[in-house]
Amino acid sequence: MTELLQQCINGLALGAIYALIALGYTMVYGVLRFINFAHSDVFMVGAFAGYYLARFVPAASVPGGILVLLGAMALCALLGVLIEKFAYRPLRGRSTLTVLITAIGVSLLLQNVGQRVFGANPKSFPALFPLRYYQLDNGLVISSAQIMVFVVTLLLLFALRHIVLHTRIGTAMRALSFNPTAASLVGVNNDRVISFTFALGSALAAAGGILYASNYPSIDPLMGTLPGLKAFVAAVLGGIGNIAGAAVGGIVLGLVETAVVALGGSTYRDAVAFGVLILILLLRPNGLLGKRQAEKV
């Protein structure tokens, strides 16, 4: 039982990171109905932004770590806006396949520019927050890095929910996702709302990159590929386009992966993750919290 509970803690921490990345996928899909495959590399840029910003703050301090986190989120929000403006906006109204190929191209561009600028060799990520281990009842152990993952994820989820449901820009986002033409007719600036959506999603990816690097402190320009794909699986699992679904999907996937490792199948953890994607597409294509939508012919 102790081993099971310990693996649940580890799985929840990993799943919370997947949830942050998955939120970016699901927000862009909810508004524009396409998958931004460059999102995983924004996650990578966020980790490297934290790596370089950490040089200007006190090591292993909570205020310094928060400043690095906010700085990386701001830089990646700007990157998300630039990607949308120069790569996706000119293709608005084109076929989904055209935008999909462009997204893959932007992803490869970020990876190769990252190798050129940051170097191809892995780098050791600095400790942004004080690392401590706390002994719980029944021999359970939780690290301060895992606690930080839970706290930051919950705060960002509540902030995102407030923005989407209780602000003017959130109302505009929901109107745009429902009917872009009608939204523009009632005064919504579609370009501004879409840019804000990319900025918000990219900021969440940066937060995920910082938290991931804090728990697994080795970063490289290709680090976003696998976590990004798994976060996409989480978004589909929970119901792509559904914010709560992305969070639930990330947690479920993190728990499943950790359970596989605990059972001695660490070699198959990636295969299980993508097996979950195949099963959900076969058995429940709309995801756990997604709703079936009728399409007019």
Secondary structure by P-SEA (a helix, b strand, c coil): caaaaaaaaaaaaaaaaaaaaaaaaaaaaaaccccccaaaaaaaaaaaaaaaaccccccccaaaaaaaaaaaaaaaaaaaaaaaaccccccccccaaaaaaaaaaaaaaaaaaaaaacccbbbbbccccbbbbbbccccccccaaaaaaaaaaaaaaaaaaaaacccaaaaaaaaaaacaaaaaaaccaaaaaaaaaaaaaaaaaaaaaaaaaaacccccccccaaaaaaaaaaaaaaccccaaaaaaaaaaaaaaaaaaaaaccccaaaaaaaaaaaaaaacccccccbbbbbbcc
